Amino acid sequence: MLNFIYRLYAYCLLREVGRGPSPGHVAIILDGNRRHGERRGLTDPATIYAVGASKLDEVLEWCAELGIPAVTLWVLSTDNLNRPADQVSGILAAIEAKMRALAHDPRIHRHRIRIRTVGKLELLPSSAVAAIRAAREATANYDGMTLTIVVAYGGRAEIIDAVRALLTEEKRSGATLDDAIGHVTAEAISRHLYMGETPDPDLIIRTSGEVRLSGFLLWQSAYSEFYFSDVYWPAFRKIDFLRAVRSYQQRKRRFGV
């Protein structure tokens, strides 16, 4: 009976959301894997994070159903790399296994999903980098949805790196200091961000009940709409996702104060 009610509610939500505009770019902070695992009695970090990684398949189907062209998932921050070794190894193992699976996933190829990754990949083990590269290469020519996996990432570091890249470019062109200062604009910095070619997110969702960005897309989120869900990431349901999109649709975006 509960399953029937859930399916009926999801159907009604989908019809309601389908009548409004979908966000062009949805970014999600995947939070709550460890707490969800503890509630289920899971102790092995690799298992805990593998459960979270499997949720990606459902989310991509939901986004494809709404015709959302760009999805970004923050799966690992640079701060996460300072956690206990067993947790870090569990996260990295889940990322590596999922990236290898995505390269061969028929759903990825059916929807022509292009996979991108951003972050300080040099901080990752070579095996994880190889898996990431394989997924990118297998989908490089696709023109459907763009899936960006954000890994080993920090928002402040991204802005610092963008400014450094801009100034380096100016130096190589022979610009004077005054000229370089004059060329430091919002547009110029945006071009040098890790995700410079991707439109800024319209909607940012964070799971697990935490109400903060924790440094995620600090520059790009200036005019994003935010939605904070109490549900842990592995337990994130279609109705939770549709509620987030509905909340986005109900807001009047002013792109200012």
C-alpha distance (Angstrom), angle and dihedral (degrees) to the residues before:
residue distance angle dihedral
M1 . . .
L2 3.81 . .
N3 3.81 90.8 .
F4 3.81 90.1 52.8
I5 3.81 91.7 49.9
Y6 3.80 91.1 48.1
R7 3.80 92.6 49.9
L8 3.80 91.3 47.2
Y9 3.81 91.9 49.7
A10 3.82 91.3 47.2
Y11 3.80 89.7 50.1
C12 3.81 92.3 50.7
L13 3.80 91.6 46.5
L14 3.78 91.2 49.8
R15 3.81 91.7 51.7
E16 3.80 90.8 48.6
V17 3.81 93.5 48.1
G18 3.80 91.3 43.5
R19 3.80 90.3 64.1
G20 3.81 92.5 60.6
P21 3.81 135.5 59.6
S22 3.78 116.4 -77.3
P23 3.81 119.7 -137.6
G24 3.77 113.4 -101.3
H25 3.79 93.0 -140.9
V26 3.81 126.9 24.9
A27 3.81 120.0 -171.4
I28 3.79 121.6 -168.6
I29 3.81 131.1 -163.0
L30 3.80 103.8 -148.7
D31 3.78 103.5 -144.0
G32 3.78 134.3 160.9
N33 3.81 103.5 44.0
R34 3.79 95.3 129.3
R35 3.81 95.6 43.7
H36 3.80 90.8 48.2
G37 3.80 89.8 50.9
E38 3.79 92.3 50.1
R39 3.81 90.5 52.3
R40 3.79 89.6 53.4
G41 3.79 93.2 47.4
L42 3.80 94.6 -110.0
T43 3.79 115.7 150.2
D44 3.81 105.4 169.0
P45 3.84 108.3 91.5
A46 3.81 92.5 -150.5
T47 3.80 90.4 56.6
I48 3.80 92.8 44.2
Y49 3.80 93.7 54.4
A50 3.80 94.2 39.0
V51 3.82 87.8 61.2
G52 3.79 89.0 53.9
A53 3.79 92.5 47.0
S54 3.79 91.1 55.9
K55 3.82 90.5 60.5
L56 3.80 88.9 71.3
D57 3.81 91.5 75.4
E58 3.80 92.4 60.5
V59 3.80 94.4 44.4
L60 3.79 92.1 53.0
E61 3.81 90.2 52.0
W62 3.82 90.9 50.6
C63 3.80 91.6 49.7
A64 3.81 91.9 46.9
E65 3.80 89.5 50.8
L66 3.82 90.1 56.6
G67 3.79 93.7 41.7
I68 3.80 94.5 -117.8
P69 3.82 105.6 168.2
A70 3.81 101.2 -161.5
V71 3.81 130.4 40.5
T72 3.79 125.5 176.3
L73 3.81 124.1 -169.5
W74 3.80 124.8 -167.8
V75 3.79 104.4 -149.1
L76 3.82 103.3 160.8
S77 3.79 134.5 17.7
T78 3.78 126.0 -159.1
D79 3.82 86.6 -115.2
N80 3.82 89.3 58.2
L81 3.79 88.5 63.1
N82 3.82 88.0 69.0
R83 3.81 92.7 62.0
P84 3.83 121.5 106.4
A85 3.79 112.2 -61.2
D86 3.80 95.1 -112.3
Q87 3.81 91.8 54.8
V88 3.80 92.9 47.6
S89 3.79 92.0 48.8
G90 3.82 89.8 49.1
I91 3.80 92.5 52.0
L92 3.80 92.9 46.1
A93 3.80 92.5 47.4
A94 3.81 90.5 52.3
I95 3.81 92.2 48.0
E96 3.80 92.6 48.8
A97 3.80 94.2 47.3
K98 3.81 92.6 46.6
M99 3.78 94.3 48.5
R100 3.80 90.7 50.4
A101 3.80 89.8 49.9
L102 3.81 93.5 48.3
A103 3.79 91.4 56.3
H104 3.81 89.1 64.0
D105 3.82 101.2 28.3
P106 3.84 109.2 126.1
R107 3.82 90.3 -149.1
I108 3.80 90.3 59.5
H109 3.78 90.5 52.2
R110 3.81 94.3 41.5
H111 3.81 91.9 54.9
R112 3.82 91.3 38.3
I113 3.80 91.2 -126.9
R114 3.78 114.3 -177.0
I115 3.80 112.2 -146.1
R116 3.79 120.3 -147.1
T117 3.79 131.0 173.7
V118 3.79 130.1 -157.4
G119 3.78 132.5 -175.9
K120 3.77 138.6 68.7
L121 3.79 96.8 -43.4
E122 3.80 90.1 172.0
L123 3.81 86.9 75.5
L124 3.81 91.6 62.1
P125 3.82 128.5 85.8
S126 3.80 114.0 -93.0
S127 3.82 91.6 -114.7
A128 3.82 91.0 57.3
V129 3.81 91.3 47.5
A130 3.81 89.8 50.7
A131 3.82 91.0 52.3
I132 3.80 90.9 49.0
R133 3.79 91.4 49.1
A134 3.81 91.3 49.8
A135 3.82 91.7 53.8
R136 3.78 92.0 48.1
E137 3.79 94.0 48.2
A138 3.82 93.3 46.8
T139 3.81 91.4 56.0
A140 3.81 102.5 29.3
N141 3.81 95.2 114.5
Y142 3.80 98.0 46.5
D143 3.79 120.5 116.6
G144 3.80 102.3 -170.4
M145 3.77 121.6 86.8
T146 3.80 119.1 -11.2
L147 3.80 113.4 -135.2
T148 3.80 113.7 -165.7
I149 3.79 117.8 -166.8
V150 3.81 111.0 -157.8
V151 3.79 110.1 -154.9
A152 3.83 133.9 165.9
Y153 3.80 86.8 8.1
G154 3.79 137.6 152.8
G155 3.79 123.8 178.7
R156 3.79 96.5 -141.0
A157 3.80 91.5 48.7
E158 3.81 89.7 51.7
I159 3.81 92.0 55.8
I160 3.81 92.3 45.0
D161 3.80 91.0 50.1
A162 3.81 91.0 48.1
V163 3.81 92.9 53.3
R164 3.79 91.1 45.8
A165 3.81 91.1 50.1
L166 3.80 90.9 49.4
L167 3.81 93.2 49.9
T168 3.81 91.3 45.8
E169 3.79 89.2 52.9
E170 3.80 90.1 50.5
K171 3.80 91.8 49.5
R172 3.80 92.3 50.9
S173 3.79 90.2 51.3
G174 3.81 89.8 55.5
A175 3.80 95.2 -113.1
T176 3.79 118.9 163.3
L177 3.78 120.1 -120.9
D178 3.80 91.0 -103.2
D179 3.80 91.1 50.3
A180 3.81 91.5 48.3
I181 3.81 91.6 50.4
G182 3.79 89.5 51.0
H183 3.79 90.8 52.8
V184 3.82 94.5 54.9
T185 3.79 98.4 104.0
A186 3.79 134.1 146.1
E187 3.80 90.3 -105.3
A188 3.80 92.8 50.3
I189 3.80 93.2 49.3
S190 3.82 90.9 46.9
R191 3.80 90.6 56.1
H192 3.80 90.8 57.2
L193 3.80 98.1 47.8
Y194 3.80 118.2 112.2
M195 3.82 88.6 -108.4
G196 3.79 95.9 37.6
E197 3.81 94.4 138.7
T198 3.81 94.9 48.8
P199 3.84 121.5 84.8
D200 3.79 115.3 -114.0
P201 3.82 113.4 -91.3
D202 3.78 116.9 -92.4
L203 3.80 92.7 -162.1
I204 3.80 129.8 26.0
I205 3.81 117.6 -166.7
R206 3.79 124.5 -167.5
T207 3.77 120.9 -170.1
S208 3.83 130.7 -154.4
G209 3.80 99.8 50.4
E210 3.79 97.6 -83.5
V211 3.82 110.2 137.2
R212 3.80 104.0 -152.8
L213 3.81 139.8 78.4
S214 3.82 96.0 -129.0
G215 3.80 89.2 -149.2
F216 3.81 97.6 -50.2
L217 3.82 114.1 155.5
L218 3.80 92.4 -24.7
W219 3.79 93.7 174.6
Q220 3.80 98.1 38.7
S221 3.82 96.1 46.1
A222 3.82 95.8 64.7
Y223 3.82 92.0 112.1
S224 3.79 101.0 18.6
E225 3.78 122.5 125.0
F226 3.81 114.5 -123.7
Y227 3.78 131.1 -143.5
F228 3.80 122.8 -176.4
S229 3.79 117.3 -162.0
D230 3.81 123.5 -162.9
V231 3.80 90.4 -147.1
Y232 3.80 119.7 102.3
W233 3.80 112.8 -116.6
P234 3.84 97.9 -109.7
A235 3.83 89.2 51.2
F236 3.82 94.2 46.8
R237 3.81 107.3 131.7
K238 3.76 135.2 -160.3
I239 3.79 90.7 -106.4
D240 3.82 89.9 54.2
F241 3.79 89.7 52.7
L242 3.81 93.2 46.1
R243 3.81 90.7 48.9
A244 3.80 88.5 55.1
V245 3.81 91.6 51.1
R246 3.81 91.1 45.5
S247 3.80 90.1 51.9
Y248 3.80 88.9 51.6
Q249 3.80 91.0 50.9
Q250 3.80 91.9 51.1
R251 3.80 93.6 57.6
K252 3.78 126.1 89.1
R253 3.77 106.6 -133.5
R254 3.81 112.4 -144.6
F255 3.82 100.2 168.9
G256 3.78 90.4 -138.6
V257 3.78 141.8 51.0
